[in-house]
Amino acid sequence: MRCAIYTRKSTEEGLEQAFNSLQAQREAAEAYIASQQTRGWVLVPEQYNDGGFSGSHLERPALQRLLGDLDAGGIDCVLVYKVDRLSRSLLDFARLMERFERTGVSFVSVTQEFNTTTSMGRLTLNILLSFAQFEREIISERTRDKLSAARCKGKWIGGWPVLGYDVDPKGGRLLVNAKEAAQVRQIYRIAAEASTLEAALQEITARSYQTKAWNSRAGKPHLARPFSRMTLRLLLSNVLYKGSVCHKGTLYAGEHERIVDQELWEKVYAQLELRSAGQRGKAHGRQPAPLAGLLYCAECGSAMPPTFTTRDGRRYKYYSCQAARRKEMKPCSQNPVGARDLETSLLRNLEPSLGTGLTWEAVRKSIVRVAYEGISQRASLAFNDGTRMEYTVPAVNRPGWRADAASDGGRVPRVSRLMALAIKFERLVREGGVRNYRDLAAAGQISRARMSQIMRLSDLAPEIQEQLLFLPKTMAGPDRFTEKSLRQIARSIDWEWQEKQFLALGEQTL
């Protein structure tokens, strides 16, 4: 039997103590393995140690590697020093146990005796996990209370370094950077004399002033950049520069040295508040967008808010995927859709069911979600009563419009693309392309709940996954398989049952 040791140590303890404890955990596990040699137990060479990672979640690199090796069939048993080393969340622990059972992997705690095959053993395990979760929550509460008390005393408790200060290498306080402090004072003088924030920004840009450059503890460099309206506003309203700290809306005297005089700071801040108050009552010329808040990208699940572009004095409105609009990284390839094309076709297709003479107010009361896919030009509508409708946005014939060459050959089913996406996500996390699924969801600008829905497809049986990847293209109408029905099948850990349900689902949709 191939056994893997998983260890984890909290960051609250000192480095030397944590190192010694990790050694003790591994020695105890190795001694347990040695005592089981008669049963053919062998320790795998791979190290699974998540030192410094919290047990409140499963997004830990070594744990993810361990789970990947479990799925690959390289491990038969997982050993831990105590059960709370694996997880301190009852829900996450139950999910891990289900995954262990699905892959036929045993779980052993070398210092705790319990047998999960009996009701008393399962009760003992749940009690141990309940106390582990309680301990983690108590530690979190004490840490928050300690940070709040330090903040009220005016101490620096961490965060991004600000221009004009350097963080003491010993920690706990801010030190004045003379060169940057002189630049901050000059910025405040410019802002005090400028008539508007935009005028101040132009003067600061002309002097080539930039934000602070610093390196994180991990060595990641954060380069200095020119000021924008937002970064300049944040600098001018930062109470650190007048020698104070803010905690939950209350100002306290800080331990650090002030950079800007109290009178100058108050003058600049009063001007900012006055300008902001003057802008609050002004209309921003918002354009009507009937599908605002209803339209989402069918490829990545991000919202498609309205936007516009101006050419030759004429305004053209369209809806664009938020993820695809990011300049640094484009995790979604969805192209914008013309507002006129989508809105007109939607009203035309709703008239048979909702009646003629439709108003957008009536449409918004009947529809809860609209999903658009640019490749196939398919729009999917979800109604309040739970029904759905799909249709193809008709091709338009006007200058500058380019037809999609793939539209005549059918479209790849949505579940096929989502299945490929789930496999790609899992490979990225396993190979270290991204640290965890949380970072992956943030990069794709989708919620963690949506990420969990997509990754649920990876729990399907391998035969089902292979069939989903190579489904024939859909020529017209809705897809044969839906993501919702497949997620229901993936909830079971019995692959044989999954294959039977998938076969029955395929027969129903023929």
C-alpha positions, 0 to 999 in steps of 0.5 A, a space after each residue: 500500500 502506497 502511503 502519502 504524508 500530508 503536513 501543515 503548520 499554522 503561521 501563528 507559531 515561530 519558524 523554529 517551532 514550526 520546523 521542529 513540529 513538522 519534523 515531529 509530525 513526519 517522524 511520527 508518521 514514519 514510525 507508524 508506517 514502520 509499524 505497518 510494514 507487515 501489511 505491505 505499507 510503503 511511504 511514497 517519496 513525494 513531500 506534501 507540506 503546506 507550511 503556513 497555509 490556513 486549514 480553513 480552505 482547500 486552496 493549498 498547493 501541496 493539497 492540490 498536488 496530493 488530490 491530483 496524485 490521488 486521481 491519477 491512482 498513485 496513492 492508496 492511503 493518506 496519513 496525517 498527524 491529526 485530523 485538523 492538519 487536513 482541514 479545519 472546516 467540516 464542509 471541506 473535510 466532508 468533501 475530501 472524505 467523499 473524494 477519498 471514498 470515490 478514489 478508494 483511498 484510506 485516511 489515517 490519523 497517526 495520533 488519533 484512534 477512530 474507525 469511520 466504518 462504524 457510527 461511533 467512529 464517524 461521530 468521533 471524527 465529526 466531534 474532532 473536526 467541530 473542535 478544530 473548526 471552533 479553534 480556528 474561529 477563536 484564533 481568527 477572532 483573537 487576531 482581529 481583536 489584536 489588530 484592532 487594538 494595535 490600530 487604535 494605538 496608532 500602530 501600522 499593522 500592514 498593507 501596501 506601502 504609501 508614497 513618502 513612507 518606508 516600512 521598518 524592516 523590523 515591522 510595526 511602524 512607518 519611517 519617513 522617506 525624505 525624498 518621497 516626503 518632499 514629493 508628497 508635500 509638493 503634490 499637496 501644495 499643487 492640489 491646494 493651488 489648483 482650481 480642479 483635481 484635473 488641473 492638479 493632475 496635469 501639473 503633477 504629470 508634467 513634473 513626472 511624479 509617480 506612485 511608490 515603487 516597492 517589493 513585496 515580501 515574496 520579492 514581487 516588484 511593484 513598479 512606479 506608475 504615473 498618477 491617475 485621478 483615482 490614485 491622486 484622490 487616494 493620496 490627497 485623502 490619506 490621513 497617514 500624511 497628517 499623522 493619523 490612522 483610521 480604524 472603522 471610521 474613527 481617527 486615532 493619533 499615529 505613532 509615525 511622523 507626519 509629512 503634511 501640516 494639519 492646516 494644508 491637509 485639511 484645506 486640500 481635503 475640504 476642496 476635494 469634498 467640495 468638488 465631490 459634492 458639486 459633482 453628486 447632483 450632476 447627471 452623467 448623461 446615462 444612455 438607456 440600455 434595456 438589457 443592462 443587468 440582464 445580459 451575460 456572456 455565455 462563454 465565461 459567465 461575466 456580465 455584458 454591460 452597455 458601452 458605446 463608441 463615437 465615430 464621425 460624431 455618431 454614437 454606436 451602442 453595443 454590449 461587451 463582455 467585462 472579461 474580454 475588455 481587460 487590456 492586460 489579460 483577455 480570458 474570454 474571446 467574446 466579441 461585442 454585440 451591437 445593441 440595436 441588433 440584439 435588442 431588436 431581435 429579442 423583441 421580435 422573438 418575444 412577441 409570439 409568447 408575450 404579445 405584440 406592442 412589447 415595452 422594455 418594462 414588461 420584458 424586464 419583468 418577464 426575463 431574469 437572464 439573457 446569455 449571448 454567445 458570439 461565435 454562434 450568435 445564439 441568445 438564451 433567455 431565462 424566464 421568471 417561470 423557469 422556462 427557457 428559450 433560445 434563438 439565433 440573432 439574425 445576421 445583419 448586412 451593413 458596412 463594416 459587419 463581418 460574418 462569422 465563417 463558423 456560423 454555417 458549419 454549426 456551433 460547438 455545444 456549450 457543455 463541450 466548451 465548458 468541459 474543456 475549460 474545466 480540464 484546462 483549469 484543473 491542469 493549470 492549477 496542478 501544473 502551477 500555472 495559477 496558485 489556486 482556483 480562487 486566483 483563477 476565478 479572479 483572473 477570469 472575472 467570474 465568481 467562485 460559485 461559478 468556478 465551482 459549477 464549472 469544475 463540477 464537470 470534472 467529477 464526471 466519469 472519464 468516459 462521460 468527459 470524453 463523450 462531452 468533449 467530442 459531441 457533434 456540432 449543433 446545427 440549430 435549436 438548443 444543445 442536446 445536453 445542458 450543464 445543469 443536468 450534467 451537474 446533477 449527475 456529477 453529484 454522485 461518486 458512483 461512476 457506473 450510476 453516472 454512466 447509466 444516467 448519462 445514457 438515459 439523458 441522451 435517450 431522452 434528448 434524441 
